[in-house]
Amino acid sequence: MADETNSWTNLAAPTLDDFEQMAAAAFAALPPEFRSLVSDVPCVVADFPDEETMTEMKLESEFDILGLFRGVGLPQGGSLGYTGQMPNHIWLYRRPILDYWADNEDGETLGQIITHVLVHEIGHHFGFSDEDMEAIEASADTD
């Protein structure tokens, strides 16, 4: 019995590699037609946003952002590849997501939160409304 009650003592926070795998699984669970829209936009996992992002987004803390679409979204002309333009990326920030999960009182799983952030950032790429993103998230196979 003591084994079961103390099994948490051997657990560790998911690593960056773990998060990359979770993000890949969350992406794979999204509706195929949605996935096909962004199959060429890489998803990068980092512990925190870099200084440039902190400054650009006017963040007070590195915990103030869970994810970010960095690049030129389709509504802003992102389908036209400008010379010198950095490629589009979706960023997921591991430590802020873990912090949000730990404070979450809604009972969302870590996988559900990662899916939510991923859909939200992909939605920015396409200029989707919040309602569109909620519908996509609801249709994700997160079981």
N, CA and C of each residue as an Amber inpcrd file, in Angstrom:
protein
   429
   0.8180000  -1.1880000   0.0000000   0.0000000   0.0000000   0.0000000
   0.8690000   1.2620000   0.0000000   1.9410000   1.2680000   0.7450000
   2.8240000   2.4370000   0.7910000   3.4060000   2.7150000  -0.5800000
   3.6130000   1.6560000  -1.3440000   4.1360000   1.8140000  -2.7030000
   3.2210000   2.6850000  -3.5520000   1.9070000   2.4360000  -3.4760000
   0.9420000   3.1870000  -4.2700000   0.8310000   4.6310000  -3.8210000
   0.8130000   4.8920000  -2.5130000   0.6330000   6.2580000  -2.0250000
   1.8740000   7.1070000  -2.2210000   3.0410000   6.4980000  -2.3390000
   4.2680000   7.2640000  -2.5030000   4.8130000   7.1930000  -3.9330000
   4.0270000   6.6830000  -4.8590000   4.5180000   6.5250000  -6.2230000
   4.8490000   7.8690000  -6.8740000   4.2710000   8.9500000  -6.3880000
   4.5480000  10.2720000  -6.9430000   5.9550000  10.7360000  -6.6400000
   6.6130000  10.1470000  -5.6320000   7.9510000  10.6130000  -5.2370000
   8.9950000  10.3590000  -6.3070000   8.7140000   9.4820000  -7.2400000
   9.6650000   9.1940000  -8.3160000   9.3430000   9.9330000  -9.6100000
   8.2970000  10.7570000  -9.5970000   7.9030000  11.4740000 -10.8010000
   8.7370000  12.7330000 -10.9870000   8.9320000  13.1070000 -12.2260000
   9.6450000  14.3360000 -12.5680000   8.8140000  15.1160000 -13.5720000
   9.0610000  16.4130000 -13.6360000   8.3620000  17.2430000 -14.6200000
   8.7490000  16.7910000 -16.0220000   7.8180000  16.8690000 -16.9710000
   8.1470000  16.4930000 -18.3490000   9.2990000  17.3530000 -18.8870000
  10.2220000  16.7050000 -19.5520000  11.3710000  17.3920000 -20.1450000
  10.9580000  18.0810000 -21.4450000  11.8870000  18.8160000 -22.0350000
  11.6300000  19.4190000 -23.3400000  11.3000000  18.3400000 -24.3710000
  12.0450000  17.2240000 -24.3340000  11.7620000  16.1170000 -25.2520000
  10.3620000  15.5480000 -25.0240000   9.9890000  15.3950000 -23.7460000
   8.6380000  14.9170000 -23.4190000   7.5890000  15.8600000 -23.9970000
   7.8300000  17.1640000 -23.8290000   6.8850000  18.1550000 -24.3400000
   6.7840000  18.1050000 -25.8580000   7.9060000  17.9130000 -26.5220000
   7.8810000  17.7970000 -27.9830000   7.0290000  16.6080000 -28.3990000
   7.1610000  15.4960000 -27.6750000   6.3530000  14.3180000 -27.9770000
   4.8720000  14.5800000 -27.6960000   4.5870000  15.2810000 -26.6020000
   3.2020000  15.6100000 -26.2620000   2.6110000  16.5660000 -27.3020000
   3.4000000  17.5350000 -27.7520000   2.9310000  18.4670000 -28.7860000
   2.6700000  17.7210000 -30.0910000   3.5470000  16.7900000 -30.4340000
   3.3560000  15.9970000 -31.6560000   2.0890000  15.1530000 -31.5450000
   1.8450000  14.5760000 -30.3740000   0.6310000  13.7770000 -30.1660000
  -0.6120000  14.6700000 -30.2190000  -0.5250000  15.8660000 -29.6260000
  -1.6520000  16.8090000 -29.6700000  -1.9330000  17.2160000 -31.1080000
  -0.8800000  17.4710000 -31.8760000  -1.0360000  17.8530000 -33.2800000
  -1.6740000  16.7100000 -34.0650000  -1.2170000  15.4850000 -33.8190000
  -1.7470000  14.3200000 -34.5310000  -3.2250000  14.0800000 -34.2150000
  -3.6840000  14.5360000 -33.0430000  -5.0710000  14.3390000 -32.6400000
  -6.0170000  15.3930000 -33.2160000  -5.4620000  16.4280000 -33.8360000
  -6.3070000  17.4700000 -34.4300000  -6.9560000  16.9490000 -35.7070000
  -8.0620000  17.5600000 -36.1020000  -8.7250000  17.1120000 -37.3380000
  -7.7580000  17.1690000 -38.5290000  -7.7730000  16.1530000 -39.3900000
  -6.8320000  16.0860000 -40.5100000  -6.8350000  17.3250000 -41.4060000
  -8.0190000  17.8770000 -41.6680000  -8.0740000  19.0540000 -42.5380000
  -7.3880000  20.2610000 -41.8910000  -7.4150000  20.3400000 -40.5710000
  -6.7380000  21.4250000 -39.8490000  -5.2280000  21.2010000 -39.8690000
  -4.8100000  19.9620000 -39.6020000  -3.3770000  19.6300000 -39.6170000
  -2.7610000  19.9170000 -40.9760000  -3.4850000  19.6050000 -42.0420000
  -2.9260000  19.7720000 -43.3820000  -2.6380000  21.2380000 -43.7040000
  -3.3130000  22.1500000 -43.0220000  -3.0950000  23.5710000 -43.2630000
  -1.7400000  24.0610000 -42.7710000  -1.1990000  23.3850000 -41.7580000
   0.0540000  23.8540000 -41.1560000   1.1340000  22.7750000 -41.1070000
   1.0710000  21.8410000 -42.0020000   2.0370000  20.7440000 -41.9660000
   3.4640000  21.2320000 -42.1660000   3.6460000  22.4160000 -42.7390000
   4.9920000  22.9310000 -42.9900000   5.4580000  23.9380000 -41.9370000
   4.6560000  24.2280000 -40.9090000   5.0400000  25.1740000 -39.8670000
   5.5380000  24.3780000 -38.6640000   6.8370000  24.4690000 -38.3570000
   7.3600000  23.6770000 -37.2450000   6.8910000  24.1990000 -35.8910000
   6.7480000  23.2710000 -34.9680000   6.4190000  23.5880000 -33.5830000
   7.6880000  23.3850000 -32.7640000   8.1020000  24.4340000 -32.0750000
   9.3230000  24.4040000 -31.2880000   8.9490000  24.5290000 -29.8100000
   9.5720000  23.7210000 -28.9690000   9.3320000  23.7870000 -27.5360000
  10.5790000  24.3680000 -26.8720000  10.3600000  25.3580000 -26.0140000
  11.4460000  25.9750000 -25.2440000  10.9540000  26.1220000 -23.8120000
  11.8930000  26.2220000 -22.8860000  11.4810000  26.4260000 -21.5020000
  10.7730000  27.7550000 -21.3130000  11.3400000  28.8200000 -21.8790000
  10.7970000  30.1680000 -21.7470000  10.9760000  30.9250000 -23.0530000
  10.2310000  32.0380000 -23.2190000  10.4790000  32.9080000 -24.3820000
  11.8520000  33.5630000 -24.2560000  12.4590000  33.8940000 -25.3970000
  13.7610000  34.5610000 -25.3700000  13.5740000  36.0510000 -25.0560000
  14.6890000  36.7410000 -24.8550000  14.6510000  38.1680000 -24.4920000
  13.9550000  39.0070000 -25.5630000  14.1960000  38.6950000 -26.8340000
  13.5610000  39.4360000 -27.9260000  12.0380000  39.3370000 -27.8230000
  11.5440000  38.1460000 -27.5710000  10.0980000  37.9420000 -27.4270000
   9.5810000  38.6640000 -26.1900000  10.3210000  38.5760000 -25.1010000
   9.9210000  39.2550000 -23.8630000   9.7490000  40.7570000 -24.1120000
  10.7110000  41.3380000 -24.8090000  10.6710000  42.7690000 -25.0900000
   9.5640000  43.1030000 -26.0730000   9.5090000  42.3700000 -27.1710000
   8.5170000  42.6240000 -28.2180000   7.0880000  42.5060000 -27.6960000
   6.8430000  41.5180000 -26.8580000   5.4930000  41.2770000 -26.3410000
   5.2100000  42.0900000 -25.0640000   6.2310000  42.8250000 -24.5930000
   6.1060000  43.6480000 -23.3800000   5.6570000  42.8100000 -22.1880000
   6.3150000  41.6670000 -22.0230000   5.9760000  40.7490000 -20.9410000
   6.6490000  41.1920000 -19.6500000   5.9380000  41.1120000 -18.5610000
   6.5170000  41.4260000 -17.2600000   7.2860000  40.2380000 -16.7000000
   6.8630000  39.0480000 -17.0780000   7.4830000  37.8200000 -16.5780000
   7.5300000  36.8030000 -17.7090000   8.5050000  35.9310000 -17.6640000
   8.6020000  34.8700000 -18.6620000   7.4680000  33.8650000 -18.5260000
   6.6940000  33.9510000 -17.4370000   5.5440000  33.0760000 -17.2340000
   4.2570000  33.6560000 -17.8220000   4.3310000  34.8540000 -18.4260000
   3.1420000  35.5350000 -18.9370000   2.6760000  35.0410000 -20.3000000
   3.3500000  34.0780000 -20.8790000   2.9960000  33.6110000 -22.2240000
   3.1720000  32.0970000 -22.2860000   2.1700000  31.4000000 -22.8230000
   2.2160000  29.9380000 -22.9230000   2.7130000  29.4750000 -24.2820000
   2.4280000  30.2500000 -25.3030000   2.8250000  29.8860000 -26.6550000
   2.8030000  31.1190000 -27.5310000   3.3620000  30.9730000 -28.7340000
   3.4380000  32.1160000 -29.6380000   3.5580000  31.6330000 -31.0710000
   2.8040000  32.2650000 -31.9490000   3.0340000  32.0820000 -33.3740000
   3.9830000  33.1880000 -33.7750000   5.1730000  32.8380000 -34.2560000
   6.1470000  33.8310000 -34.6730000   6.3050000  33.7280000 -36.1760000
   6.0580000  34.8160000 -36.8430000   6.1630000  34.8650000 -38.2830000
   5.1000000  35.7750000 -38.8400000   4.8330000  35.6140000 -40.0910000
   3.8060000  36.4070000 -40.7520000   2.6310000  35.4810000 -41.0140000
   1.5210000  35.7490000 -40.3520000   0.3350000  34.9280000 -40.5300000
  -0.2980000  35.1510000 -41.8890000  -1.1150000  34.2340000 -42.3030000
  -1.7800000  34.3490000 -43.6030000  -2.5950000  35.6280000 -43.7380000
  -3.3060000  36.0910000 -42.6740000  -4.0500000  37.3390000 -42.8310000
  -3.1410000  38.5440000 -43.0960000  -1.8650000  38.4540000 -42.6960000
  -0.9190000  39.5400000 -42.9200000  -0.0610000  39.3120000 -44.1560000
  -0.3980000  38.3540000 -44.9780000   0.3510000  38.0980000 -46.2020000
   1.3940000  37.0160000 -46.0620000   1.2500000  36.1510000 -45.0700000
   2.2350000  35.1100000 -44.8120000   2.3430000  34.0480000 -45.8880000
   1.4210000  34.0140000 -46.7940000   1.5140000  33.0000000 -47.8460000
   2.4640000  33.4420000 -48.9550000   2.9240000  34.6960000 -48.8920000
   3.8020000  35.2080000 -49.9370000   5.2490000  35.0810000 -49.4970000
   6.0820000  34.3150000 -49.4460000   7.4020000  34.2780000 -48.8640000
   8.2810000  35.4550000 -49.2100000   8.3840000  36.4120000 -48.3100000
   9.2290000  37.5850000 -48.5220000  10.6980000  37.2130000 -48.4060000
  11.5560000  37.8630000 -49.2070000  12.9950000  37.6430000 -49.1110000
  13.4730000  38.1160000 -47.7550000  14.2880000  37.3190000 -47.0990000
  14.8190000  37.6810000 -45.7900000  13.8730000  37.4140000 -44.6420000
  12.6770000  36.9640000 -44.9220000  11.7040000  36.6790000 -43.8690000
  12.0710000  35.3700000 -43.1880000  12.0980000  35.3980000 -41.8630000
  12.3260000  34.1650000 -41.1210000  11.1140000  33.2620000 -41.3060000
  11.3390000  31.9510000 -41.3480000  10.1900000  31.0500000 -41.5150000
   9.2570000  31.1120000 -40.3040000   7.9940000  30.8380000 -40.5470000
   7.0150000  30.7890000 -39.4720000   7.3230000  29.6360000 -38.5270000
   7.0540000  29.8570000 -37.2410000   7.2180000  28.8390000 -36.2100000
   6.1010000  28.9860000 -35.1890000   5.7420000  27.8830000 -34.5900000
   4.8540000  27.8930000 -33.4420000   5.7180000  27.5270000 -32.2430000
   5.6750000  28.3570000 -31.2160000   6.4560000  28.1290000 -30.0030000
   5.5320000  27.7120000 -28.8700000   5.9230000  26.6900000 -28.1350000
   5.2630000  26.3010000 -26.8950000   6.2930000  26.4580000 -25.7880000
   5.8960000  27.1050000 -24.6920000   6.8160000  27.3700000 -23.5850000
   6.5100000  26.4400000 -22.4140000   7.4160000  25.4920000 -22.2070000
   7.2220000  24.4020000 -21.2550000   6.9600000  24.8810000 -19.8310000
   7.8270000  25.7090000 -19.2980000   7.6970000  26.0980000 -17.8890000
   6.4180000  26.8980000 -17.6200000   6.0570000  27.8830000 -18.4480000
   4.7780000  28.5670000 -18.2040000   3.5720000  27.6400000 -18.3380000
   3.6250000  26.6940000 -19.2770000   2.5200000  25.7380000 -19.4130000
   2.4280000  24.8620000 -18.1730000   3.5670000  24.3980000 -17.6640000
   3.5540000  23.5950000 -16.4360000   3.0220000  24.3990000 -15.2520000
   3.4080000  25.6650000 -15.1760000   2.9400000  26.5320000 -14.1040000
   1.4250000  26.7140000 -14.1860000   0.9250000  26.9580000 -15.3990000
  -0.5090000  27.1050000 -15.6040000  -1.2370000  25.8170000 -15.2040000
  -0.6940000  24.6850000 -15.6220000  -1.2910000  23.3800000 -15.3050000
  -1.3590000  23.1630000 -13.7960000  -0.2660000  23.5080000 -13.1000000
  -0.2120000  23.3070000 -11.6480000  -1.2470000  24.1800000 -10.9240000
  -1.5140000  25.3670000 -11.4570000  -2.4810000  26.2800000 -10.8400000
  -3.8970000  26.0960000 -11.3430000  -4.0810000  25.2430000 -12.3430000
  -5.3740000  25.0570000 -12.9940000  -6.3290000  24.3270000 -12.0680000
  -7.4610000  24.9650000 -11.8210000  -8.4740000  24.3520000 -10.9530000
  -9.6250000  23.7560000 -11.7460000  -9.5390000  23.8190000 -13.0770000
 -10.6110000  23.2880000 -13.9230000 -10.4650000  21.7970000 -14.1980000
  -9.3880000  21.2010000 -13.7420000  -9.1820000  19.7760000 -13.9590000
  -8.6770000  19.4160000 -15.3400000  -8.1960000  20.4040000 -16.1080000
  -7.6570000  20.1060000 -17.4380000  -6.3670000  19.3110000 -17.2960000
  -6.2050000  18.3500000 -18.1700000  -4.9630000  17.5920000 -18.1840000
  -3.8830000  18.4130000 -18.8790000  -2.6400000  18.0190000 -18.6820000
  -1.5410000  18.6880000 -19.3580000  -1.7010000  18.5660000 -20.8720000
  -2.1310000  17.4090000 -21.3380000  -2.3590000  17.2110000 -22.7700000
  -3.4360000  18.1360000 -23.3160000  -4.5070000  18.3520000 -22.5630000
  -5.5680000  19.2610000 -22.9990000  -5.0570000  20.6990000 -23.0850000
  -4.2320000  21.0880000 -22.1420000  -3.6750000  22.4480000 -22.1540000
  -2.7370000  22.6260000 -23.3370000  -1.8950000  21.6430000 -23.5930000
  -0.9910000  21.7200000 -24.7470000  -1.8020000  21.8100000 -26.0360000
  -2.8640000  21.0130000 -26.1440000  -3.7290000  21.0700000 -27.3210000
  -4.3380000  22.4540000 -27.4660000  -4.8250000  23.0100000 -26.3790000
  -5.4350000  24.3420000 -26.4100000  -4.4390000  25.3900000 -26.9050000
  -3.2340000  25.3850000 -26.3540000  -2.2250000  26.3690000 -26.7580000
  -1.8490000  26.1640000 -28.2200000  -1.6660000  24.9240000 -28.6280000
  -1.2980000  24.6220000 -30.0150000  -2.3750000  25.1090000 -30.9890000
  -3.6390000  24.8050000 -30.7070000  -4.7400000  25.2420000 -31.5780000
  -4.7950000  26.7660000 -31.6090000  -4.6240000  27.3920000 -30.4730000
  -4.6710000  28.8490000 -30.4040000  -3.5700000  29.4780000 -31.2590000
  -2.3680000  28.9460000 -31.1780000  -1.2560000  29.5110000 -31.9550000
  -1.4080000  29.2250000 -33.4500000  -1.8800000  28.0390000 -33.8000000
  -2.1470000  27.7450000 -35.2180000  -3.2580000  28.6620000 -35.7110000
  -4.2610000  28.8910000 -34.8760000  -5.3530000  29.7790000 -35.2380000
  -4.8660000  31.1770000 -35.5750000  -3.8400000  31.6510000 -34.8630000
  -3.2660000  32.9610000 -35.1830000  -2.6980000  32.9710000 -36.5990000
  -2.1070000  31.8650000 -37.0000000  -1.5170000  31.7650000 -38.3350000
  -2.5690000  32.0070000 -39.4170000  -3.7770000  31.5330000 -39.1640000
  -4.8420000  31.6280000 -40.1540000  -5.8530000  32.7300000 -39.8710000
  -5.6810000  33.4310000 -38.7550000  -6.6230000  34.4910000 -38.4300000
  -7.9930000  33.9720000 -38.0170000  -8.0470000  32.7670000 -37.4510000
  -9.3190000  32.1880000 -37.0160000  -9.8840000  32.9620000 -35.8250000
 -11.1850000  32.9530000 -35.7170000 -11.8540000  33.5570000 -34.5670000
 -11.7280000  32.6130000 -33.3680000 -12.0140000  33.1430000 -32.1810000
 -12.0080000  32.3010000 -30.9840000 -13.0130000  31.1680000 -31.1190000
 -14.1530000  31.4420000 -31.7390000 -15.1830000  30.4140000 -31.9270000
 -14.6740000  29.3050000 -32.8470000 -13.9680000  29.6920000 -33.9210000
 -13.3830000  28.6950000 -34.8260000 -12.4120000  27.7970000 -34.0700000
 -11.5540000  28.4330000 -33.2650000 -10.5460000  27.6630000 -32.5370000
 -11.1780000  26.7450000 -31.5000000 -12.2370000  27.2100000 -30.8440000
 -12.9390000  26.3600000 -29.8770000 -13.5360000  25.1410000 -30.5590000
 -14.0860000  25.3230000 -31.7520000 -14.6790000  24.2090000 -32.4950000
 -13.6040000  23.2070000 -32.9110000 -12.4690000  23.6970000 -33.3450000
 -11.3680000  22.8060000 -33.7400000 -10.8650000  22.0260000 -32.5420000
 -10.6940000  22.7360000 -31.4380000 -10.2280000  22.0880000 -30.2070000
 -11.2170000  21.0300000 -29.7330000 -12.4910000  21.3470000 -29.8150000
 -13.5400000  20.4110000 -29.3870000 -13.5510000  19.1600000 -30.2550000
 -13.1500000  19.2920000 -31.5250000 -13.1740000  18.1330000 -32.4180000
 -11.8640000  17.3370000 -32.3690000 -10.8860000  17.8040000 -31.5910000
  -9.6270000  17.0580000 -31.4550000  -9.8940000  15.7630000 -30.6920000
  -9.2080000  14.7220000 -31.0910000  -9.3490000  13.4150000 -30.4540000
  -8.3420000  13.3310000 -29.3100000  -8.7130000  13.8850000 -28.1390000
  -7.7780000  13.9470000 -27.0110000  -7.9510000  12.8120000 -26.0160000
  -8.7060000  11.8050000 -26.3660000  -8.9110000  10.6860000 -25.4220000
  -7.7180000   9.7730000 -25.3500000
